[in-house]
Amino acid sequence: MVGKENFKTEDLNLCFEKLMMFGGGSAGAIALGCGKVKMEGRAITDWKDIPMELLLQILGLVDDQTVIMASGVCRGWRDAVCLGLTRLSLSWCTKNMNNLVLSLAPKFTRLQTLILRQDKPQLEDNAVESIANFCHDLQVLDLSKSFKLSDCSLYALAHGCPNLTKLNISGCTAFSDSALEYLASFCQKLKVLNLCGCVRTASDRALLAIGRYCSQLQCLNLGWCEDVSDVGVMSLAYGCPDLRTVDLCGCLQITDDSVIALANRCPHLRSLGLYYCQNITDRAMYSLAQSLVRNKPAAVWESRKPKNDEEGLRTLNISQCTALTPSAVQAVCDSFPALHTCSGRHSLIMSGCLNLTSVHCACAVQAHRTASAFPHSAH
């Protein structure tokens, strides 16, 4: 029934029954979670009887397909959904997503989160332009794997959705770096940006613009953006000091200079991905190891070092960084208690680095000592 404008009576009855499954309408109340919503003696016996406030609470418990279906039941339900709906995911839609977005965007103008992730490309520029024209409160947008989109979509979002804080365009291979540069100049509230696989988009030119305009950025994924070099990453480190998660996996051009800039300029860095960055050497590791000391006074560091796992790196992926030596990586591991090599808690990831097998976190070493101190008794 999704996408159809004309509903039959039996469809409305089915919809009403589905919404009423959360409680008994004839009793004048509907169970929601642990309590009930009293309707002041009014008996709800038909779908037309559900008031707007109650409908919004019920719709918060059902899937997005049911929400869309409910918006087509009658004018009252449409108004309730259009006024109250702030989050919507259409990732379940495997066919005609573009037409569905075109029909919904003018209605759902209060949306703050919109998830349009696709397995097969469906979205076209006209759908994104419609979102930009009507959904001006949008803060979170997921367009991942939208292979059909062009620069027109980014230009439209720049003008229509300046309040974006989280944008995922991973796998959108047609966007140019100039379009991303333009978007960054308008969407200056961005905190999370996923550019994984956007080879044409994520260039040093685009990263310079992000560093210039998006100072609030906290999380950035540049996975497999092969044109990114130290110039772009260093501009990010200097322009976005609140960076906390940076994924540079497969960025083959970057060197120690990028890591050193992040270590020196981003004191809140918690996760760093360097998978297959084979130009990274011990110099970068020692810079990371010393970063927590540099960013805090000595007295504070000494008082907090033994007990605070929240400071500094919590995840580091150096898989396939074959130039690293055990002593340098051990220095990083010793500096950050949240980095673990022990079973079940791997947050220091070193796959493919056979020369780093001697690197262990503190709890792994302690477990080994305990096991050695209490050998199994002979039978």
Disulfide bonds with the S-S distance in Angstrom:
none
